[in-house]
């Protein structure tokens, strides 16, 4: 996937909710994640294995409880 945003990928869902989303990219062998509304705030870095584990859990709904009060 190529883009002109330094490799950052934003969810297509983000476009419909005022841009409130995170962006992610692979950079220097790590996955970097940042706030799309405040990219200057910094990034959180994960190994590929950590990111893979997170995505696996997210796809299985393991974090859905965080969406409720």
Wavefront OBJ file of the C-alpha trace (Angstrom):
o trace
v 0.000 0.000 0.000
v 1.448 3.369 -0.930
v 0.277 6.804 0.060
v 1.648 10.309 0.345
v 1.304 10.539 4.129
v 4.598 9.011 5.233
v 3.122 5.520 5.220
v 0.450 6.293 7.839
v -2.781 4.311 7.451
v -6.047 5.625 8.841
v -9.219 3.603 9.113
v -11.836 4.388 6.475
v -14.314 4.700 9.351
v -12.406 7.728 10.574
v -13.657 9.881 7.682
v -17.237 9.698 8.946
v -16.610 10.615 12.567
v -14.791 13.923 12.325
v -11.338 12.397 12.046
v -11.333 10.991 15.568
v -9.108 8.035 15.001
v -5.634 6.661 15.253
v -3.185 6.090 12.443
v -0.640 3.327 12.152
v 2.386 2.580 10.004
v 5.298 0.181 9.819
v 8.557 2.050 10.273
v 12.056 0.684 10.945
v 10.654 -2.765 11.705
v 8.126 -1.532 14.284
v 4.451 -0.619 14.174
v 3.892 3.013 15.148
v 0.508 4.317 16.287
v -0.495 7.957 16.765
v -3.518 10.183 17.275
v -4.654 11.414 13.864
v -5.959 14.710 15.297
v -2.745 15.432 17.183
v 0.122 13.654 15.418
v 2.714 15.900 17.078
v 1.803 14.381 20.475
v 4.049 11.421 19.696
v 3.806 7.783 18.763
v 3.527 4.482 20.564
v 5.703 1.737 19.105
v 5.034 -1.995 19.056
v 6.931 -4.957 17.701
v 5.231 -6.756 14.839
v 4.497 -9.641 17.195
v 2.863 -7.330 19.765
v 0.749 -5.668 17.068
v -0.272 -9.045 15.673
v -1.392 -10.166 19.145
v -3.361 -6.952 19.641
v -5.127 -7.269 16.277
v -5.956 -10.898 16.983
v -7.640 -9.928 20.250
v -9.397 -6.921 18.702
v -10.835 -9.032 15.891
v -12.164 -11.482 18.484
v -13.892 -8.677 20.416
v -11.633 -8.963 23.457
v -11.480 -5.173 23.871
v -15.151 -4.400 23.184
v -15.772 -3.937 26.915
v -13.699 -0.735 26.715
v -16.420 0.822 24.528
v -19.062 0.737 27.255
v -19.368 2.813 30.402
l 1 2 3 4 5 6 7 8 9 10 11 12 13 14 15 16 17 18 19 20 21 22 23 24 25 26 27 28 29 30 31 32 33 34 35 36 37 38 39 40 41 42 43 44 45 46 47 48 49 50 51 52 53 54 55 56 57 58 59 60 61 62 63 64 65 66 67 68 69
